[in-house]
């Protein structure tokens, strides 16, 4: 059975092991592509021009002894990870990716290894002192991530925040 989409929230190990056991040819190595943004330290980032970080190093260890698979590490835009998985351009996505029910309907997740609380960061002299104080302000967001959906839910239920 060919496993088309693997997406990771934490350790790439579980998903990678499933990929190793679930598909592939025994006659020659198959190249699988792991897509990441490469700017999410400590999970995936560049150091001296090379991708590293927890997600990348776990994947390297999982695939190091594989006689079936070689991994190509591809730095890409955040939203390209999902469209690349959908089109089979990428077989693995690794970038501290948050769990959502919608994503779980399409992708296989590993067990989580991290919890990332969202926080507001504002200048010390800002009039924003709590989450409710952000109404009427604007913020930059990365389209397609869970922060966007959280702010959209906030807008729907309480206040209006401009998303740039």
C-alpha positions, 0 to 999 in steps of 0.5 A: 500500500503506497502511503501518499501523505505524511505530515508531522507534528513533532517527531518525524520518526513515527511517520518516517517509519510508517513510510519505510514499512508501507511502501517502496521497491526492494530493488533500488532506493527511492527518493522521498522529498521532505518539505520544510520552511526552514525558518522555525528554529529549533524545529527546522532552520538553516545553519551555515547554509544547511537545513538542521533542527529537531525535525531535520535531524530526526529524519536524518537519523531515521533514514540514515540506515535505510537501504530503500529510501534516500531523502531530499530536503526541500526548503519551501514556502509554508503554504507550499508544504500542503499543496506539495503533499497533495500533489505528491511533489513532497512525501513528508512535511516537517515544520512543527506543524499544528494538528487540526481535524481538517489536516488529520482528515488528509494527512497522517500525523506522528505523535506530538513532541512539543506544545507551542503556546501562542503569545502576544508580543507588543512594545512595553508602552503599548495599550495592549495588555490582554488578548481582548485588547487586540481588537481594532489593531492589525497583525501580520500572519502566515496564511494557512497556519493555525494562528490565522484560524485562531484569529478568525475564530476570535473575529467571528465570536468577539472582535475584529482584527485586521489580518494583513 
